[in-house]
Amino acid sequence: MGTWNFKTMLKNKSVLAGGVVGLALGASVAGAAISGLGGAHVGKFDGASLMKTADLTPITPPAGAPMSFADLIERVSPAVVSIETTGKMKVDTGLPNLPGFSFPGQGDGQPQEQEVHGAGSGFFISPDGYVVTNNHVIDGADDITVKLTNNKELKATVVGRDVATDLAVLKVQGTDFPFVRFELDHKPRVGDWVIAMGNPFNFSNTATAGIVSAYGRDLAEGGADYVDYLQIDAAINRGNSGGPTFDMYGRVIGINTAIVTPSGGNAGVGFAIPADVAAKITSQLMKGITIQRGYVGIAIAPVTQDNADALGIKDLDGAYVTQVNKGGPADKAGMQIGDIVRTVNGVTVKSPTDLTRRIADVKVGEKVNIGVMRNNQMVNLSVTAALRPSEDVLNNPNAPDDSSAPGAVSSSAPVIGLSVKPITPDARRAYGLDASVSGLLITDVDDSSDAGQKGLKPGDIIVRANNQPVATQADFAKIVADMKKAGRPAILLLISRGGQNVPVPLSLKPDAGAKK
């Protein structure tokens, strides 16, 4: 619910500069500072600082810029609402018991449930009280209140929600509510004006102007993301989540959802769920239809340039299969770890996200033809799509990341900076390895090697090397030697950690990773 739970939008923790976060506003989250040139702090507003600036001399706008947004905002603002939520979450409330010591408020050290509050934005999409917002705004809420521009407050119920697209539909009692519509026919171009409205820092009915910066932004890291986000530069902050993004005709072209920020406040890079995605999902939720998506049971990663070089291929299109769920649709059809998915029903797959969305659109029980590249040969597979499990189920790894557990001492000579050994029962217990994991256990890593600099560590498992299964140190050493002899610049390893498989290309150059 709201700001104390950013899991729905923290998609990528390392690739983007700063954090990609949801924009709901809650009491437990510190606000970002509103900064300016000159002036002094004069007040505090929900954690944000207001600063005075020098008066600005008005200027005449250039040709093409609107003289004012007032008429547009006056027309659409009654349809925009503030959303306030109340729920419970477990928090640490005291000190644990310590033998021989006593402190006020000392308890058993267990988290206690407390009431917490959150806030976000939304908007009416029908006159009979249907309100659209972000799922993360109302996630975990016990009570939801919708506040209109005339300060009237209405209790809301959740009609439906879709975690995967971060969308939710609420319902309030009443009729003749002002409402707005999604724009599905005319998308604004990059550079066109947009207006973002919402409830930032609990300042209800706030509007900011900017332009469309880009289309098709992918906030996932090779995972399940069903949204090509619209990037805008209109100022949006925490509390703007779920608010509408308007074009100059007052039509909804997106829903404010996330920001990239180094500080928690607006940095000029915001993201909205496009209207076509929002309209498709919310229309089904309003009818009480549960969102269902196709599923084939694989984990995938991008085909990066390093990976392609290591595999001796030139085309970066497709999705690299890092894991095939045992007994799943893809496993039954013969898909293998190391396959590169190139086509779905004859259409080229551009990226992992592209593949995820294509499979999601396949109806449950429908057959889909998937073309994969295996050892530089194309293989066609017929896969029967199953129902995709919930995101909560899919986000739980099969095994914990217990790579700090003590393991056996290395028993092999290092190969490209890695000491490895077969997985023994003792090693499985020591590192918490699932019985289904096979390959070579990494027991030591040379910090100065490319492997060390790319974060490999004891407890990681080499599942495949150059797309070939490895069971012994000799297997691994031979594959590396053969690739060096063939003049390959790198070798692609499939590494298992915490139940997740990740492709890692390692340089085969003699000076790779050497400290300077």
N, C-alpha and C positions, 0 to 999 in steps of 0.2 A: 504494500500500500504506500503510495506516495514516495517520499524521499528516503525513508529509512531502508528501502530495498531497491538497489539499482541493478539487480541481477538480470533484469529483462533487457537492459540496454548496454551493459558492459560487455560488448561483444569482442572487443579487441584491446587488450591491455598494453601491447607493446608496439604495434605497427604505427599507430597514430601518435602525433606529438601531443601529449596531454591525454586526458581521459575522454572517452565517449560515454556520456552519462545521460540518463533520463532527466526530465526537467521538472518533476513534481517537487513541491516545496513542503518540508515538514519541520517540526520543532527540533528534531535531533540533528539537522544538517546545517552546518554553518553557511551563511550566505557569502557570495563573492562581493568584493569591493567594487563600488562604482568609482572609477578613477578619472581624474581630469588634470589639466595643467593649472597649477596655482591653486589658491584657495585653502581653506582649512576645514577640518572635520567639524561639522556642526550638529550631527545627530546620528542615531543608529536606527536602522529600519530592518528588522528581522535578520540582523547579521550583516546587512549591507551598509556601507558608509555613504552619506550624501555629502557632496563637496560643492562649494560655490565656485563659479567660474566668472570670468569677465564678461560684460555685456558684449553681444555680437552685433555688428552693423548689418541690417538686412540688405540683401542683394537681390537683383532680378534673376529669376531662374533662367537657365539656358533653354533654347528651343527644344521642345519634346518633353520637358519636365513639367509635371502638374503644378499649378499655382498653389493648390491645396488638396488635401485628402479629406477635408471636413465632410463634404456631402456623402462620400462613400462610407466613411466611418459612422456617420449619423444614421445611415440606412441599415447597416449590417450589425452594428453593435448590440441591439436588443436581443439578437439571437445567440450572443456569446454569454456563457455563464461561468461562474466560479464554482468549484467543487471542493467541499470540505469533508474530510473523512476522519473517522475515529475507529481505532482498533486496539488490539493488545499485542505486545511483544515482550519477549523475555529479556531482561536486562540485569546486570550485576548490581545488587542493592546494598551490599555490605561486605565486611571483611570475613574471611573464613576463620573458623576456630583454630587457635594456636595454643598448644599445651603450655600452661603456666602464664598465659597472658589473657587479658580481658579488655575489650574496647567497646565503646558505645556503638550500637548498631551491628555488633558482631553476630553473624548467623552461621549457617552451614556452608556458605560459599556457593550455594546453588543459585542460578539466575531466577529472578522472580518476575511474574507477569505485571506489567504496568500499562496503563492507558496512554496511547500516543496519538498524535494528531498529524494530519497531512493535508495538503492543498494542491489543487491543480486547476485545469481549465477544461472547458468542453463547449459544445454548441448544439442547438436544436436543429434536427434535420427533418422534422415533421411538425405539423401544428398540434398533434395529439400527444406531445410530450416525450418523444424519443430524443435522447441526448447521446452524442458520440464523444468519446474521450480515449485516453490511452489506458491500456490494461494496468500499467504500473502505477497509475494514479490511484486506482481503487483496489489494488492487490492487497489482500489481507484485511480489508475494511469490514467492520461490523455495522457501522452506520455511515450513510452517505447523504450529504445535504447539498442540494443544488441552489445556488444563490443567483437571482436574476439581477439585471441592471437597476431595477427599482427597489433593490434590497429585500425583496420578498424571498423567503426561504421555503424550499419544498423538499420533503424526504424522497429519496430515490431508491429504486431497486435495480439490481443487475439483471438485465434481460439475457445477455450473453457476452462471452469474452473469448478472445483468441490470443493466447500467449505468444504464438509464433510471429504474429504481425504486430503485437502490442496494441491491439484494438479492443475496445469494449463499448457496449451499448447499454445505457441506463434508461429508466422510464420514470417519469413523474406524473402525478394525477393532474388532469386539467385539459383544457382545450384552447384553441386559438392562440397558441404560442407563436411568436415570430420565429421564422426558421430560414435557413439558407440551403442551397443545393450544391452538390458536387459538380464540378465542371469536367465533363468526360469527352467533349468534342474538340475543344480548342485549348491546347497546351500553350502556356506562355513560352516564349523563347528565352534563351540565356541572355540576360541583360534587361529583360522586361521588369517593370515595377511589381512589387508584391507588398502586402500588408500582413504582418503577423499580429494576432490579437490574443489576449489571455489574461492571466492573473499572476504576473511575476512578483515575487516577494510579498504576496498578499495585497498588492496594489491592483484591485479588480478593474476590469475593462480598460486595460492598457493596450495601446496600439503603437507599433513601430513600422517604419517603412524601409524598404531595401530593394534588392533585385534578385532575380534568379541567378545563382552562380554556376550551377552545373546540374546535370541529370545523371541518373544511373550510378549513384554512389553506393558502394558495397561496404557495409560496416562489419561484415562477418569475416572470419579468418578461416575460410574453407569450410565453414560449418553450415548449419541450416538457417539460412536467411531468405525470406520470401519477399523482400522489399528492395527495389532499386530506389534508394532514397533521393529526394529532391534536396539539393543544397541551396540555402538562401543566406543572404548576409544581413537581413533585417535582425535587429537586436532581439534575442530571445534568452530568457534566463530561467532558473528554477521557478516553478509555478506556472510556466507557459505550457507545460505538457498537456496535450489534448486540445489545445486551442487551435483555431482555424488559421490557415494561410490563404489570403484572398488575392485574386487578381484585380485589375482596375475596374472590373465590371461587378465586383461584389460576389463573385462565384468562388467556391472553395476549391482550391487547387492542391491542398495538402493539409496535413495535421502535424503541428509542431511536436517533435518527439525527442530529439537528442541534440547535444552540442559537443563540440570538441573544445576542451578548455584546459589550460594548465593550472587554473586557479579555482575553478568552480563557478565562475561568472562568465558572462558573455565575452567571447573573444572574436566575434564576427563570423564564426563558422557554425551554422545551424543546419539541422536536417528535418525534413518533413516527409511523412508517408504520403505518396502521391494519391491523388483523388481516385484514380481508377482502381488501385488496390483497396483503398478504404471503402469505396462504394460496393465493390464485390463482396467483401467480408461482412460489412455492417448490414447489408440487405439480407444476407443469410441469417445473421444473428437476430435481426428483428423478427424474422419468421420462425425463430426457435430451432433453426437448423444447426446441428453441431458441425463444425468445420472438420472435414475429413481430407486427408492427403495420402497419396500413394507412397509406398515404402518398399525398398528392395533389400535393406539390411547391409549397408556398407559404410565405412568411414573413408573420407576422401580428402585430398590435399591438392594445392595447385601444382601444375607442372612448371616449375621455375626454370630460369635459364641455367642455373647450376645443376638442377636435376637433369635437364635435357642434355647438358654437356656430359654428365656422368653416364647417362644411358646411351649416348651416341646418337641422339635424335635432334632434329632441328625445329620441329613444330611444337609450339608451346600450348596449343589448344588442347582442351580436355581436362580430365580430373584423374589424379593418381590415386589408385585404390590402396589404402593403408591397412584396411581391416575388412574382413568378410565375416559377418555374423554366422556362426555355425547353425545350420538348419534353416537359415533365412532364405528368402526368394532368390537372391543372387547366388548364394552357396548352392542351392538346388539346381540352378541353371549352369553351374560350372565356373562362375567368376572366381578369380584368384587374386590374392594379395600381389601387388606389383603390376596388375593390369592398368592400362590407361584408357579410360572411357573416352572414346572419340565421337560417337554418334548416338543419338536416340531417335529411333524410327527414321533413320536416314538423314537426320539434320545434325550438322556439326555442333558439338558441345564446346563452348568457348572457355568455360571455367567451372570450378566446383559449385559455385552459387548457381550458375546456369543449369547445371545438371540437377541440383537439388530442386529447383523450381519446376523443371520439366517433369521429373518423377512425381513431384507433389500434385501435378495436374492430372496424372494418370488415375483413372477410377480403380477402386479396389476390385481385384479379380480380373482386371484387364491385362492382356499380354502386351509387353513392350519389347521391341527389338533394340538391343544394345550392342553397339560395335566397340570392341576393345582392341587395343594394340598390346600384343603379348610377344616378347622377344622379337620385336620389329615385324611381326606378322599380324594382320587383322583377323580377329575371330568374332563371329557373330553369335550372340546369345539371345535366346527368347526367355524373358523373365516375366513371371506373373506377379503383378504388384499386390502387396498386402496393405493393410491399414497401418499408417504410421502411428507408433505409440505416442503418448503425451511427451511434451518437451521435458517435463520433470523426470520421467523415466529415462529418456535418452541422455539427459545431462548428468546422470549418476554413473561414474566410471565403474568398471567391473571390479577393480581392486584399488586400494589406497596407494597414494604415492609414499612409499616407505623406504625411499632410497637411502635414508640415513641409517638404516639398520645395519648392524655389524655383519660382515660377510667373510668368506674365506680369503686367505691371502692369495695373491696372484700366483698362478702356476704355469704361466706361459710367457714367452719373450714378446715384447710389445711389437705390434704391427700397426703402422701409421699412428703411433702414439697410444694404442689401445692394448691392454692386456685382457685376455678373455679366457673363459673356460666353459665347459658344458654345464647345463643347469642340473644341479643335484637336488635330492629331496631336502638336504640341509639348507641349500641356497634358497629354495622356494620358501622355506619357513623363515629364514633370516630376512629376506627381502619382501615377504608377503606376496609372492608371485602366484598368480592363478594357475591351476593345473593345465589350462588350455594354452598357456604361453609356451612357445618353443623357440629355440635358437641358442645364441651364445650369451652368457652372462659377462658383462664388462666388470672386471674386478679392479682395474686401475686405469687412470688416464693421465697422460703427460700434459701438464698445464700449458706447456709451450707449443703443443701440437695444434693443428687445425681443429681436431676433435675437442681438445680442452677449451679452446677459445670459442667454440660453438656450443659449449654448455653440456657436453656429454659427461657422465659421472658414473662411479661405481653403482651397480644395481640396475643400470639400464640394460636392456636386452637387444642384441642385434638379431632381428627376425629374418632379415634378408640382406644380402650384399649383392649389388648389381642385379637385383630381382631374382636371385637364386637363394634357396634355403641353405642355411649353414647350421651344422651340428657340432663341428669340432674346430679347434684352433687351426688345424691343418687345412680344412676347407676354406676358412677365411683367408689364411696366408696365401693359398694357391690362387684364389680369385683376385686378390690384390696384385699378386705378381703377374698374372696373365694380363690384367688391365694396364699395368705399368709397361709391360712388354708391347702391348698394342698401341701405346702412346696416348692413352686416355688421360685427360687432365684431372679427372676426379672420379670418385666412386660414390654411388648412391646407396646409403644404408637406410634400412627401415628399422627405426628404433622404437621399442615398446617401453613406456614408462607410465605407471599408474593405470594400466589397463587401456592406454591410448597409444596408437601407432602413429609415428611422425617420420616423414622422409627427411634425411639429413645428408646433403652432399659433402664429402670430405675431399680436400685436395690431395692429389698424389704427387705434387711437385716436391722435390727434396727440401726446399726451404719453406714449405707451407707452415704458417703459424709460428715461425721462429721469432723469438723476442728480439726487439731492436732497441 
